[in-house]
């Protein structure tokens, strides 16, 4: 959404199509005016983003699919659902072709983005991929289905981290692809600023450490728990740790029973996310592996330092002593020291520039620079 706004400022006409599940009422950083239940293409309006855009400057549609993320089996019900969704995708692609856009940016690394790309072969299109692997936690991970499709058809690709760029470049060499691959970082998710900031009601404002996002084992909650136990033994745990997000990790029952943790194992709305981040002292991402994360692009909006593992794209956006602290993955003692530094050393925190993604390379994450890169890329392809 921020990219669409800033490209529009430069005179580009922009239309956005969002693929959603039935009854979806929001996506990251945007809330729809209403739920869209019926499969098909709907003109959409946003609640918070109405202030973000001026005078309907960007056309927005939702594309409702019965099963957005799953390839279907052979049961009669699945065949019916597949036919409905195929028809919706066919109508979407026909609408895109009829509009005769100068460029088509397919954003997403999951099914059915490869199906949409197949329908649009022959159009001037490129993919923006936030993930290029099936599973980044595997040491020898394969490319995901959309990455393979783009490379095999020599479709240009934009990625948003150096790690993803190196990974997709390696896949490209293996496949002898001639796809143009471009690294363009992503800026702050500005639409979150349209939500009101209200202090979170669990304790005093600015007194807790926050883990937020979809919960999975690779995100290192067990390491966070062990690090906090070390702080407790040192008598330095005088704050709460809030863990917020859907998902599962075997450590969750332990966190729920611990007096130092507040567990919100549920879907977090955009409004709640803003409340939690803006009220926190700092954000922690103790991941065991990663490709990239959008958490820094939100935390920096609210001037919150980040403690993160030295994996994936975190080293690109977080510089120790400048806008947060990096620790080695699975290093519970290093994580404990970093948490203590951020949460209890006021002078250290006051010297951080938490709003500067990338620290000295913060220009890479400014939307004007990002738009310059996209316009250069448009000319390349």
Secondary structure, 3 states (H helix, E strand, C coil): CHHHHHHHHCCCCCEEEEEEECCEEEECCEEEEEEECCCEEEECCECCHHHHCCCCCCEEEEEEECCCCCCCCCCHHHHHHHHHHHHHHHHHHHHHHHHCCCCEEEECCCCCHHHHHHHCCCCCEEEEECCCECCCCCCCCCECHHHHHHHHCCCEEEECCHHHHHHHHHHHHHHCCCCCEEECCCCCCHHHHHCCCCCCCCCCCCCEEEEECCECHHHCHHHHHHHHHHHHHCCCCCCEEEEECCECCCCHHHHHHCCCEEEECCCCCHHHHHHHHHHCCEEEECCCCCCCCCHHHHHHHHCCEEEEECCCCHHHHCCECCCEEEECCCCHHHHHHHHHHHHHCHHHHHCCCCCCCCHHHHHHHCHHHHHHHHHHHHHHC
